[in-house]
Structures are given as structure tokens and as C-alpha cells.
């Protein structure tokens, strides 16, 4: 019999951990900075409500109904109705996207470890104000030109994941989420409170929350859509896999709504953690993916107890990344266990070794490969897999999807509204945004 989460709260903590990682603390702030601040935030919130939460329910329905891995969840046998084998392509696309994000995600974890150890050891001295030239030089020397160091720290981060994953769902992922998620929230609120008391905080908040409507374009929508899928772990098998361990009495509407709301709040808090400090010290917010590594250390160097604040910030990033990475691996691990009959230990070992060799190493060696994995996974595979999942629920599962959602939730009006919204509107919206973003 398949294991079930020990409680609703545990599942919410695990899914919150899956959705609160570099997506919220690293990717979201730099995309906000690159795309005019409040305009991006406004579109993100709308996309979260209009697409994010309904799509969480789509993957929850697929996963819980099948109680299988992200590939077999599209199989006739486990959905208990005639389904073309071609639908498994959607599951495989999700696993490919999952590999793509793991490929660079673990390298980011290694880079964060480099910054933590460098600040602790004094190799990056933040006790006095530093310049952008210093932070760029540090990044070049210790990240771009220190291949073996990044390999070492990435291995450390991978081994931390192994220590949790090898213990399984109950003794590994559940226990980690129960401890790490409250700790993460406490740290995040502490850093935000500190930054909002800075003298120039208002200008940063204004940039962050006041939208410039001229910035809202089709390209912005595709970026936001990719970020919503990235942030909610949609389109790469994570939600399907995690929800496959849910019991039939669980209220999917409640858990999906809570997950979406928590992720939105955390992402918004991450902005309050960054932009007030940038504007206080007159730094530009549009530095892209290196915002965290090249710009924020300048901010910390100008603060009282800057080194301590910096260590706290990067530990928070690492903590957020860790709660996500242990769930990112799970779709691949579960698929290997169930499709090849491997033991948990063997499946974990093979997944971590193969993704390290085929994904992490290339991303360490070449920044273009790193960026390509990010773009292709976040803007293509996640979107197409989510599109396939929505069509599968609306047109293949049909009334069976409504029946599945009614377990633990008996409001037929909401169920019908969700179903027809997913069947007709969401695929159309995803296609329009995706095609507009490409052409």
C-alpha cells in the first residue's frame, strides 16, 4: 500500500518547501528588477491567482487519482480508463524539465556555500564598504574561475540532499520540512524587518509595488508564466509526485489555495528583503541573475554588522534552496523506484550521481549552459508540460477529474467552475502567452 502524508499540515509544509526556494528568493527578485518592478509584481500576482492555483489542482488531481509516479500518472492502468500511451510523453517532459532545473539549481547551492564560507573566513570582507569592482572581481575569481571549488561545494550541497532523501518520505522529507520551514519563515521575516527600517526603504518599496504599465508586454507575460510554474513547482512532476502520497480524504482545494498563497507571500517578502536596501544605498536593481551575488554584498558592507547580516541572508537562501531541492529530486527518484523496481537507496544514488555528471558539471563549466538550462526549463518545458496536464484533466479525465476533486470537498459549483476553466480557458491562455512570447 502506498505511503500517505502523516497530516494535512505536513503536506502543506512539504509543498510550501517545494515552492519556496531560489524561485522565490533568487529568481523572482532579479526578474522584478529587470522588468520594471511593480509591473512584474502585478502580473505575477494575477498569474498566480488565474493560473497558478488552478494548475496546482490539476496536478493534484492527476497525482492523487493515480497514486503513482509522474509518468505512470498518465497511464490507463492507474487512471482506470482508456488513455493513449502517448500521454506519457507529458510525464516524461516533466521529468526532463525536472532534470533541467536540478542541473543548475544544485550549482547555485554550491555558489551560496562559497559566499557563506568566504564571508566567515574573511575572504570576502564586508566589515567596511566595498565597490562593485570588488564584488565583480570576487565573483570572477571565486565563482567563474574556481571550477574545482564550485564542484566541491556543489558536491557538499548534493550530499546534504542525499542525507535526507535516502531516509525516504516519512523519515526524510517530512521531518526536514517540519523543522526547516518554520526556521525559514523566522529568518525571512527577520531580514525583511531589518531592511524596512533602512533610511531609503520607501523608494525601494515604491519601485517594487508601483507598476509602470508601459512595461507590461507579451514577453513579460511569458516570463511571469514561467516564473509561476517555477515558483509553484508546476510542470516538472513535483506536484504530481507529492500529491500521489495524499489520501482520498484530503481537501485538495484547501491545500492548493494555501500553497499558492504561501508562495505568493514568500515571493513578495523576498522583494521586501532586497529592494529597500538597494535603493537605500543607491544601487541599481536590474543586475539580472547576479543581483544576489554582485550587488547585495555591497549593500551588506554598508550596514552595521554587515557580515552577520550577509551570513544570515545567504544561510536563508541556502535553507530555502534545500527545502526545494529535496523535493525536486523526488519525481526522478520515485519514477526509478516504481518503473525499474530499484530500492530507495539505489534510486537516490543513481539520480544524484547521474544528474551531477550530466547536469551539474556542464553548468559549472559553462555559464551559457547554466543559463540555457534555466531558460529552456522555465520557459518551454514547464509551460508545455503544464499545458499538457491541463488538457489531460479537461479532455481526457473529464468527469473523473471532478469526482477526484470532490473527495474531501463537496462544493459542486466550485468544482464545475474549476473544471470548465481548466478545460477551456487555461490551455487557451497558456498557448496565447507562450506563442506571443516566442514570436
Secondary structure, 3 states (H helix, E strand, C coil): CCCCCCCHHHHHHHHHHHHCCHHHHHHHHHHHHHCCCHHHHHHHHHHHHHHHHHHHHHHHHHHHHHCCCCCHHHCHHHHCCCCCHHHHHHHHHHHHHHHHHHHHHHHHHHHHHHHHHHHHHCCCCCCCCCCHHHHHHHHHHHHHCCHHHHHHHHHHHHHHHHHHHCCHHHHHHHHHHHHHHHHHHHHHHHHHHHHHCCCCHHHHHHHHHCCCHHHCCHHHHHHHHHHHHHHCCCCCCHHHHHHCCCCCCCCHHHHHHHHHHHHHHHHHHHHHHHHHHHHHCCCCCCCHHHHHHHHHHHHHHCCCCHHHHHHHHHHHHHHHHHHHHHHHCHHHHHHHHHHHCCCHHHHHHHHHHHHHHHHHHHHHHCHHHHHHHHHHHHHHHHHHHHHHHHHHHHHHHCHHHHHHHHCCCCCHHHHHHHHHHHHHHHHHHHHHHHHHHHC
